[in-house]
Amino acid sequence: MLFELSEVSLARGNRRVLDSVSAEVPAGATAIVGPSGAGKSTLLRLFNRLADPDAGTISYRDRLLTEYDPLVLRREVSLVPQLPALLEGTVESNLRYAADLADKQLDSARCLGLAGLDPDFAGRDVAKLSVGEQQRAMLARALAQQPKVLLLDEPTSALDHAARDAIEATLAELRRELEISIVLVSHDPEQARRLSDWVVRLEEGRAIEAAPVEEVL
């Protein structure tokens, strides 16, 4: 099992964002779905220890997450946030920064290709990229660390239909090309159906279902 959650709770101020969540997330492709404010993005951040729960436990590959050094964990379990957060400079400099953090050799052309970008994007200024291109550059930067798990927080929410379809095709190709697991937050059940094998459905901070996609959706 990739991740296992047992009675996981987390509060912000007086609001309980996650309430006794117990669920399994297998290797492969999992979608976390539910209405706005259900706790989807918060749950995703727990998986690479950008936050820790107030109560309960999370295991990654049968080992408690708290036993992992957060920085080491984030090189293996890489989060691509909803809004692009690229560093100033070129696409190549962003990829190199990520690869150096993970102590990996950078093959920028391969990373860009896996993210659906031509190699000539390496020299482009990130400030001059479209939102869709920035999202792909973020994906390429995550891949530069050669992670085993990609956490994707609403990766197509700011894109038009054509760009959304292109990103979805890229993610499907990634699964064919690499032995990598994907955990995807989505507000769109149809997108979850297209991209995932397993679904965790949240409502008001609670896990209502965790099962194969055809059972939940």
DOVEX-64926 format. One record per residue (C-alpha): residue in one letter; residue number from 0; x, y, z. Coordinates in steps of 0.1 Angstrom, whole numbers. Example, Ala and Ser with C-alpha at 12.3 -4.5 7.8 and 13.67 -1.06 7.14 Angstrom:
{'a'; 0; {123; -45; 78}}
{'s'; 1; {137; -11; 71}}
***
This chain:
{'m'; 0; {0; 0; 0}}
{'l'; 1; {13; 35; -9}}
{'f'; 2; {-4; 55; 19}}
{'e'; 3; {-25; 43; 48}}
{'l'; 4; {-44; 68; 70}}
{'s'; 5; {-58; 60; 104}}
{'e'; 6; {-81; 84; 123}}
{'v'; 7; {-63; 114; 108}}
{'s'; 8; {-75; 148; 121}}
{'l'; 9; {-63; 183; 116}}
{'a'; 10; {-77; 217; 127}}
{'r'; 11; {-71; 253; 117}}
{'g'; 12; {-82; 276; 144}}
{'n'; 13; {-116; 265; 155}}
{'r'; 14; {-124; 246; 123}}
{'r'; 15; {-116; 209; 119}}
{'v'; 16; {-104; 205; 83}}
{'l'; 17; {-99; 168; 85}}
{'d'; 18; {-120; 147; 109}}
{'s'; 19; {-109; 111; 118}}
{'v'; 20; {-100; 102; 82}}
{'s'; 21; {-92; 65; 76}}
{'a'; 22; {-84; 54; 41}}
{'e'; 23; {-60; 35; 19}}
{'v'; 24; {-42; 49; -12}}
{'p'; 25; {-27; 21; -33}}
{'a'; 26; {1; 25; -58}}
{'g'; 27; {-10; 36; -93}}
{'a'; 28; {-33; 66; -98}}
{'t'; 29; {-56; 79; -71}}
{'a'; 30; {-80; 108; -72}}
{'i'; 31; {-91; 127; -41}}
{'v'; 32; {-125; 142; -49}}
{'g'; 33; {-151; 162; -31}}
{'p'; 34; {-167; 196; -29}}
{'s'; 35; {-148; 228; -22}}
{'g'; 36; {-137; 230; 15}}
{'a'; 37; {-138; 192; 20}}
{'g'; 38; {-101; 190; 29}}
{'k'; 39; {-87; 176; -3}}
{'s'; 40; {-57; 199; -6}}
{'t'; 41; {-49; 197; 31}}
{'l'; 42; {-49; 159; 28}}
{'l'; 43; {-25; 160; -1}}
{'r'; 44; {-1; 182; 18}}
{'l'; 45; {1; 157; 46}}
{'f'; 46; {15; 131; 22}}
{'n'; 47; {48; 148; 20}}
{'r'; 48; {48; 164; 54}}
{'l'; 49; {42; 200; 44}}
{'a'; 50; {18; 196; 73}}
{'d'; 51; {14; 170; 100}}
{'p'; 52; {-19; 159; 115}}
{'d'; 53; {-30; 168; 150}}
{'a'; 54; {-41; 132; 156}}
{'g'; 55; {-39; 99; 139}}
{'t'; 56; {-12; 83; 118}}
{'i'; 57; {-2; 81; 81}}
{'s'; 58; {21; 54; 67}}
{'y'; 59; {40; 55; 34}}
{'r'; 60; {50; 21; 21}}
{'d'; 61; {43; 5; 55}}
{'r'; 62; {64; 30; 74}}
{'l'; 63; {51; 59; 95}}
{'l'; 64; {55; 92; 78}}
{'t'; 65; {70; 107; 109}}
{'e'; 66; {99; 84; 106}}
{'y'; 67; {109; 101; 73}}
{'d'; 68; {130; 132; 72}}
{'p'; 69; {107; 157; 55}}
{'l'; 70; {133; 169; 30}}
{'v'; 71; {142; 134; 20}}
{'l'; 72; {106; 124; 18}}
{'r'; 73; {98; 154; -5}}
{'r'; 74; {124; 143; -30}}
{'e'; 75; {106; 110; -34}}
{'v'; 76; {70; 123; -29}}
{'s'; 77; {69; 155; -50}}
{'l'; 78; {41; 180; -48}}
{'v'; 79; {30; 201; -78}}
{'p'; 80; {8; 229; -63}}
{'q'; 81; {-24; 243; -78}}
{'l'; 82; {-8; 277; -87}}
{'p'; 83; {25; 279; -105}}
{'a'; 84; {53; 288; -82}}
{'l'; 85; {84; 289; -104}}
{'l'; 86; {116; 306; -94}}
{'e'; 87; {128; 337; -114}}
{'g'; 88; {149; 328; -143}}
{'t'; 89; {147; 302; -170}}
{'v'; 90; {129; 269; -171}}
{'e'; 91; {163; 252; -172}}
{'s'; 92; {174; 270; -140}}
{'n'; 93; {143; 258; -123}}
{'l'; 94; {149; 222; -133}}
{'r'; 95; {185; 224; -123}}
{'y'; 96; {176; 238; -89}}
{'a'; 97; {152; 208; -83}}
{'a'; 98; {177; 182; -95}}
{'d'; 99; {205; 196; -73}}
{'l'; 100; {183; 195; -43}}
{'a'; 101; {177; 159; -49}}
{'d'; 102; {213; 152; -58}}
{'k'; 103; {202; 139; -93}}
{'q'; 104; {218; 143; -127}}
{'l'; 105; {196; 165; -148}}
{'d'; 106; {183; 155; -182}}
{'s'; 107; {164; 186; -190}}
{'a'; 108; {153; 174; -225}}
{'r'; 109; {138; 142; -210}}
{'c'; 110; {120; 161; -182}}
{'l'; 111; {106; 186; -206}}
{'g'; 112; {95; 159; -230}}
{'l'; 113; {78; 139; -202}}
{'a'; 114; {60; 171; -193}}
{'g'; 115; {49; 178; -229}}
{'l'; 116; {73; 206; -236}}
{'d'; 117; {98; 209; -264}}
{'p'; 118; {135; 210; -254}}
{'d'; 119; {138; 247; -265}}
{'f'; 120; {117; 256; -235}}
{'a'; 121; {148; 251; -214}}
{'g'; 122; {161; 286; -222}}
{'r'; 123; {127; 304; -219}}
{'d'; 124; {121; 330; -192}}
{'v'; 125; {94; 315; -169}}
{'a'; 126; {78; 350; -166}}
{'k'; 127; {69; 348; -203}}
{'l'; 128; {52; 314; -202}}
{'s'; 129; {14; 310; -204}}
{'v'; 130; {-4; 295; -174}}
{'g'; 131; {-5; 261; -192}}
{'e'; 132; {32; 262; -200}}
{'q'; 133; {40; 272; -164}}
{'q'; 134; {20; 242; -152}}
{'r'; 135; {40; 219; -174}}
{'a'; 136; {72; 236; -163}}
{'m'; 137; {62; 229; -127}}
{'l'; 138; {56; 192; -137}}
{'a'; 139; {90; 190; -154}}
{'r'; 140; {107; 205; -123}}
{'a'; 141; {91; 179; -101}}
{'l'; 142; {102; 152; -125}}
{'a'; 143; {138; 165; -123}}
{'q'; 144; {139; 150; -88}}
{'q'; 145; {130; 116; -102}}
{'p'; 146; {103; 111; -77}}
{'k'; 147; {84; 78; -71}}
{'v'; 148; {51; 97; -63}}
{'l'; 149; {36; 128; -78}}
{'l'; 150; {11; 148; -58}}
{'l'; 151; {-10; 170; -81}}
{'d'; 152; {-32; 197; -66}}
{'e'; 153; {-59; 206; -92}}
{'p'; 154; {-33; 207; -120}}
{'t'; 155; {-58; 219; -146}}
{'s'; 156; {-81; 242; -126}}
{'a'; 157; {-68; 274; -142}}
{'l'; 158; {-66; 261; -178}}
{'d'; 159; {-90; 261; -207}}
{'h'; 160; {-104; 229; -222}}
{'a'; 161; {-76; 225; -247}}
{'a'; 162; {-48; 230; -222}}
{'r'; 163; {-66; 207; -197}}
{'d'; 164; {-69; 180; -223}}
{'a'; 165; {-32; 184; -231}}
{'i'; 166; {-21; 181; -194}}
{'e'; 167; {-44; 151; -189}}
{'a'; 168; {-28; 134; -220}}
{'t'; 169; {7; 142; -205}}
{'l'; 170; {-2; 126; -172}}
{'a'; 171; {-15; 95; -189}}
{'e'; 172; {17; 93; -209}}
{'l'; 173; {38; 97; -177}}
{'r'; 174; {21; 66; -162}}
{'r'; 175; {30; 46; -193}}
{'e'; 176; {66; 59; -195}}
{'l'; 177; {75; 58; -158}}
{'e'; 178; {70; 36; -128}}
{'i'; 179; {54; 64; -109}}
{'s'; 180; {23; 67; -87}}
{'i'; 181; {0; 98; -90}}
{'v'; 182; {-23; 112; -63}}
{'l'; 183; {-45; 138; -79}}
{'v'; 184; {-68; 163; -62}}
{'s'; 185; {-97; 172; -85}}
{'h'; 186; {-131; 189; -81}}
{'d'; 187; {-142; 173; -114}}
{'p'; 188; {-156; 137; -111}}
{'e'; 189; {-152; 132; -148}}
{'q'; 190; {-115; 141; -147}}
{'a'; 191; {-111; 117; -118}}
{'r'; 192; {-128; 90; -139}}
{'r'; 193; {-104; 97; -168}}
{'l'; 194; {-72; 98; -148}}
{'s'; 195; {-75; 75; -118}}
{'d'; 196; {-80; 38; -108}}
{'w'; 197; {-88; 45; -72}}
{'v'; 198; {-108; 73; -55}}
{'v'; 199; {-109; 88; -20}}
{'r'; 200; {-141; 109; -16}}
{'l'; 201; {-141; 135; 11}}
{'e'; 202; {-170; 155; 25}}
{'e'; 203; {-167; 180; 53}}
{'g'; 204; {-133; 166; 62}}
{'r'; 205; {-144; 130; 64}}
{'a'; 206; {-135; 101; 41}}
{'i'; 207; {-169; 89; 28}}
{'e'; 208; {-155; 63; 4}}
{'a'; 209; {-121; 49; -7}}
{'a'; 210; {-125; 23; -34}}
{'p'; 211; {-119; 16; -71}}
{'v'; 212; {-131; 44; -94}}
{'e'; 213; {-160; 24; -109}}
{'e'; 214; {-175; 19; -75}}
{'v'; 215; {-172; 55; -62}}
{'l'; 216; {-180; 73; -95}}
***
